[in-house]
Amino acid sequence: MRTIVGLEALSPSERGSVVTVGTFDGVHLGHRGLIARTIEEAERVDADSVALTWDRHPAETLRPDKVPPRLTTPARKLELLEETGVDVVAILPFDKELSLMPAEDFVRDVLVGGLKVRGVLVGHDWRFGHKAAGTVPLLTELGRELGFEVQGVDLQTVAGEPVTSSRVRRAVRGGDMDLARVLLGRPYDLDGVVVRGAARGKGLGYPTANLEVEPALARPPIGIYAGAARVGDRKVPAAISVGVGPTFGGEAGKSPVTIEAYLLDFDRDIYGQTIRLEFWKRLRDEQKFDSTEALVEQMDKDVAETRELTSGLGTW
């Protein structure tokens, strides 16, 4: 896969391109389906397949007071886009200049001039250009004038509702990791650096990796989760806590929320390393226990349930 960053770096291939455009936050099933169709069309006309996306969520420029939590970091999004098999990912800065670009200029300067577009596949209700004045009918009209075809694609649905990034965010924020997994086509995951915590887990017989995660990312709500951790090229089951530690005096809404994971059958020192936590299933609410003995008893159950849920699922 080739990556192009910035308007000035756009350079049309001799073969031309078939392009799909979007924020692609999360690279969920709907995105993957759209990109797969783009790849198929590009192969049909012997052109490059291109996913055109932004370096940030458009709301960061257009509505900075209403920016939704991101489902992926820019690096993780790029990794997921590469997995789709698309030939090129073009990343444009969604800055004020781009936000003010008229729809017609976007088509002529970016799609035609920058990517030598031969076909465009987008959601049927996609809007673009200054004040979202561009529509699929306008794009189709410009395509007839400038020599490219347009396909407005219906959104993929799951359980009767469209698969959208907003729907994935609601599932993650609600702790519905089963639905998030279906919509994404994979477990929801967070990358972060392992930092030193209070080391209470070690004293309880369950040493945990405390994860420092980008604040802008969507997080599951406070609770206990079964999942997995990817450390380098190894993947191990993980019992994950998102919480404030009420047994040790933490208070919801007042104390910092931490993300920590007990990695089953794993004893390497990973402080300072970046690992990936996958959230497979929400097991229970975080609870305040009357004693550390009662807490450890419940942790034993959480780990046993995690081991059962992850048994036989993937290569560990």
Buried (B, 14 or more C-beta within 10 A) or exposed (E): BEEBEEBEEBEBBEBBBBBBBBBBBBBBBBBBBBBBBBBEBBEEEEBBBBBBBBBBBBBBBBEEEEBBBBBBBEEBBBEBBBEBEBBBBBBBBBEEEBBEBBBBBBBBBBBBBBBBBBBBBBBEEBBBBBEEEBBBEBBBEBBEEEEBBBBBBEBBEBEEEBBBBEBBBBBBBEBBBEBBBBBBBBBBBBBBBBEEBEEBBEEBEBBBBBBEBEEEBBBBBBBBBBBBBBBEEEBBBBBBBBBBBBBEEBEEEEBEBBBBBBBBEBEEEBEEEBBBBBBBBBBEEBEBBEEBEEBEEBBEEBBEBBBEBBEEEEEB
